[in-house]
């Protein structure tokens, strides 16, 4: 698990709308939770905050560290 950030809402919005309309509602290939695998960010500050929050969050990466080790 790691953050996937789509930078530039104007660029990605059409794809996301297509995923919602065609893949989720029309064909039911995906559900709403599948759209949570990414986050859209319009600026670099938001993207950096998402990455920092992930890095500093406990256990978010799915990596289990051996006893006595800490995140760098």
N, C-alpha and C positions, 0 to 999 in steps of 0.2 A: 504494500500500500504506500502510495506517495502522491503528492498533489499534482494534478494535471491542470494547468492554467491556460485558458484560451484568452490570449491578449488581444484586445480590440473587439468590443461588443459589435460594432458596425460590421466588422469582417465576418464574425462567426454567427451572427444572429440568424441569418437565412438557413444555415445548416441546422442549427438547433430547432428552429421552427419546423423544418422538414422532418427531423427526427421525431418531434412531438406529433406532427400531423400524420405522417405516413407510417413510420416504423412503430409508433406507440398506439395511436388511435385506430388507424385504418387496418394495418396488418397484425397488430398485437404481437410483434416480434420482441418488443422490449416493454418494460413498465417504467413508471415514474422514477423509481429508485435507480434505474440504470443511468438516468440523466444526472445523478449526483456524483458520478465518477470524475466530473470536471467542474471547474469554477471559471466563470468569465470575469475578467478584470480589465478595466479601461485604462489603467495607468500602472507604471512600474512600481509605485509605492504600495499599491494594493497587492500586487503580485509578490513583492518582497515580504510584506506582512504575512501573507498566506504561507509562504515558505518558512519564514522564521517561526510562526506559530506551530507549524508542523514539526519542525526540528526540535523545538523546545518542549513539545507535548510528550507526556509519558506514554511509552508503548505504542505510539501511533504507527511506527514503521513496520511493525510485525517482526522486528528483530529482537530476539531474546538474548541479552548479554549474559555472559558467565558471571557467577557470583564475584563480587568485588570490583567489577568493571562498571564504569559510568560513561554516559554519552560525552563525546568530546565537545 
